[in-house]
Amino acid sequence: MTLRELIKHRQTTGAALGRALGWSRATVSDYVTGRRRPKLETAARIAAALDAVVIVPRDKGAPFGYAPEPVKKN
């Protein structure tokens, strides 16, 4: 799921996420809209703030995805 979808799934806002991370609403908006792509460490901070995990794509050019709950191992 995208960051936008995860924010909606968690029934929160970009402004609330920004407050939780100490970022401006504009910074969060840049990540949500894709104007900026987070580094893995930044994506992990976002995921932690939203009680989620980061999905790392195989294609290095693809954006990170997020899962609202930890992925269960088989």
N, C-alpha and C positions, 0 to 999 in steps of 0.2 A: 504494500500500500504506500501511497505517496505521503509526504509530510502533511499536505493539505487534508488528505483523507484521515490520517491519524489524529490530527487536531480535532477534526469534526467528530471522529469516533470517540474521542475522550471528552467530548462536549466542553471544550475549552476554546480559547481564542489565541491568536498570535500575540496579542498584547500580554495576555497572562503568561504565555510561554516566555516571552521576552523578560517579563518581571522575574520569573523563576530562574532565568539564566543570567540576569543582569545585563541584558542586551536591549537595544532600542527596538521599538515595534518595526522600524524600517529595516533593521538587520534581519529580523525574523521574516519579514515580508520578502526580502531578497532570496532567502532560502526556500520559502514556500513557492514562490513564482518561478524559481529556477534561474534568476538573474545571477545568483551566486551558487556555487556547489561547495558543500562543506567537505573538509578533510575528514578522514575517518574518526579522528579524535573529537571533532566538533559534532559529527553525526552521532557519536556515542553519547555525548553530553545531552544532545537533543532527545535521544531515545530514553536516557535515564530520567530526564525531566518529565517525560510522558509515559513512564512505566512501560517501555517497549524495548525491542531489540532491533539492531541494525541488520539489514539483509545486504550483504556485499555481492554485487553482480559479478559474473564471470568476465564480462566485457568491461575493460577498464574505462571505456568512455561512457558507460551507462551510469545513471545516477543511483545513489543508494536507495534502498527501499526500507520500510519499517514494518515490523510485526507487533501488534498490540500485546502479545503475550509471548513468553519464551517458547522457542521452537522445541518440540519434544523429540528426543532421539528415539529411534526404533530399537 
